[in-house]
């Protein structure tokens, strides 16, 4: 006789939510890639909020050096436009300030040396030296906003907790699927929610704090 495992029910982990289902939103589960993407009730979700990055020189630069065309996007990167501006020109070199889309200085990039805060890129020297004010932009595209199981190693934004799936939902290979998630003002049991295999306690604690910021309280033993 085969053994059958019953799926979790909503009441196994959702202990309270606002009236009229205010706590819930319809979400789009990201299509499977090479196989179906099967998500289960109680699974902690991450949301894809970042895409790829593209570097480009600002028109009017004196120096003709270049920047990495497609910088790698790190976990801390933000969607929007980064500004990379020459502040200390030098023969066959120089230094550039790097500001994130909110105008916050995140570091200084040196010509010919890899920069690896938020984004990974290199400003390369050209035949004509840079002058103060020469600049590049790096545009980080917005993500799709679709959800998948939280992935603590991801750089697309899904490493942060964005809600908890209410019902088992499977997105076929190559096809998105609608689902429903608890995204605000709720109390859930830590015994009933589901984390990725191998998730560490510090990773869970960080995600629980992110859920709390959205009004979702994770109660131990509830």
PyMOL commands that set and color helices and strands:
alter all, ss='L'
color gray80, all
select helices_A, chain A and resi 10-12+19-21+201-213
alter helices_A, ss='H'
color red, helices_A
select strands_A, chain A and resi 14-17+24-29+37-39+44-47+50-57+66-67+72-73+80-90+93-99+105-110+115-116+119-121+123-124+135-142+147-149+161-165+169-171+177-182+186-189+216-219
alter strands_A, ss='S'
color yellow, strands_A
deselect
rebuild
show_as cartoon
